[in-house]
Amino acid sequence: MATVTKDLMLRNVPAETIKALKRAAVELDQPMGQVFAGLVDRLLGLYLAMNRPAEDLTPEESEVLVKAIEEMARARHITWEDLKRELGLGPAV
C-alpha cells in the first residue's frame, strides 16, 4: 500500500483550486492544511448525511440536507464572503 504524502494528495488538484485554497488560508489567517481539513470535514459530513437512512436524521439534519440538495440541483454558487458568514468564519458584511 502506498504512503499518502502531500505530493500524492495534491498531484491531481487543479492549479486554480490550489490558488483558491491559498487565498482562503491567507484570508482566514489559518494554515492551508487546516483550511483544507475543514473543507474535507464539511464535505464528508454532507456525504455521510446524504447516505444515512432518512429515519436516522434529526429534523434539523433533514432540513439542512434537503436545502443542500436543492441548492446543488440549482447549481447555486455563493460568494466567498457569504460562505464565511454562513459558516461563522468572519464578520458579516
C-alpha positions as a printed NumPy array, in Angstrom:
array([[  0.   ,   0.   ,   0.   ],
       [  1.339,   3.428,  -0.964],
       [  2.044,   6.002,   1.714],
       [ -0.141,   9.075,   1.4  ],
       [  2.026,  12.146,   1.091],
       [  1.39 ,  15.817,   0.438],
       [  2.608,  15.359,  -3.138],
       [  0.297,  12.407,  -3.714],
       [ -2.687,  14.265,  -2.255],
       [ -2.156,  17.357,  -4.425],
       [ -0.902,  15.769,  -7.636],
       [ -4.25 ,  15.894,  -9.45 ],
       [ -5.684,  19.024,  -7.866],
       [ -6.121,  21.805, -10.454],
       [ -3.823,  24.797, -10.006],
       [ -6.803,  27.155,  -9.672],
       [ -8.12 ,  25.089,  -6.751],
       [ -4.741,  25.29 ,  -5.002],
       [ -4.648,  29.058,  -5.555],
       [ -8.16 ,  29.437,  -4.109],
       [ -7.17 ,  27.326,  -1.109],
       [ -4.104,  29.506,  -0.526],
       [ -6.215,  32.689,  -0.767],
       [ -8.685,  31.247,   1.745],
       [ -5.868,  30.347,   4.121],
       [ -4.473,  33.884,   3.965],
       [ -7.901,  35.455,   4.378],
       [ -8.767,  33.218,   7.334],
       [ -5.249,  33.519,   8.798],
       [ -5.03 ,  29.737,   9.095],
       [ -2.596,  27.182,   7.712],
       [ -3.621,  25.852,   4.303],
       [ -3.795,  22.327,   5.717],
       [ -6.26 ,  23.431,   8.382],
       [ -8.494,  25.131,   5.802],
       [ -8.32 ,  22.051,   3.579],
       [ -9.12 ,  19.739,   6.506],
       [-12.127,  21.873,   7.433],
       [-13.458,  21.728,   3.89 ],
       [-12.962,  17.963,   3.722],
       [-14.69 ,  17.509,   7.095],
       [-17.721,  19.506,   5.917],
       [-17.866,  17.636,   2.615],
       [-17.577,  14.259,   4.325],
       [-20.254,  15.291,   6.815],
       [-22.589,  16.147,   3.95 ],
       [-21.733,  12.896,   2.168],
       [-22.389,  10.841,   5.293],
       [-25.665,  12.663,   5.939],
       [-26.775,  12.065,   2.361],
       [-26.028,   8.364,   2.685],
       [-27.638,   7.808,   6.084],
       [-31.096,   6.27 ,   6.198],
       [-33.639,   9.094,   6.374],
       [-35.121,   7.72 ,   9.581],
       [-31.75 ,   8.252,  11.323],
       [-31.687,  12.002,  10.586],
       [-32.817,  14.58 ,  13.1  ],
       [-35.399,  17.087,  11.812],
       [-32.644,  19.747,  11.689],
       [-30.281,  17.499,   9.711],
       [-33.073,  16.584,   7.352],
       [-33.88 ,  20.262,   6.72 ],
       [-30.214,  21.129,   6.052],
       [-29.821,  18.143,   3.758],
       [-32.927,  18.997,   1.732],
       [-31.692,  22.594,   1.367],
       [-28.218,  21.433,   0.273],
       [-29.636,  19.019,  -2.304],
       [-31.944,  21.722,  -3.685],
       [-29.028,  24.18 ,  -3.931],
       [-26.842,  21.611,  -5.698],
       [-29.657,  20.864,  -8.137],
       [-29.903,  24.591,  -8.911],
       [-26.102,  24.793,  -9.177],
       [-26.214,  27.656,  -6.665],
       [-22.967,  29.499,  -6.254],
       [-22.226,  31.824,  -3.373],
       [-19.505,  34.346,  -2.82 ],
       [-16.572,  33.672,  -0.521],
       [-17.844,  36.379,   1.848],
       [-21.29 ,  34.763,   2.018],
       [-19.766,  31.344,   2.692],
       [-17.594,  32.729,   5.505],
       [-20.609,  34.456,   7.015],
       [-22.714,  31.277,   6.713],
       [-20.004,  29.203,   8.396],
       [-19.364,  31.813,  11.076],
       [-15.748,  32.302,   9.946],
       [-15.733,  36.021,   9.51 ],
       [-17.561,  39.258,  10.196],
       [-20.887,  39.887,   8.498],
       [-20.527,  42.323,   5.647]])
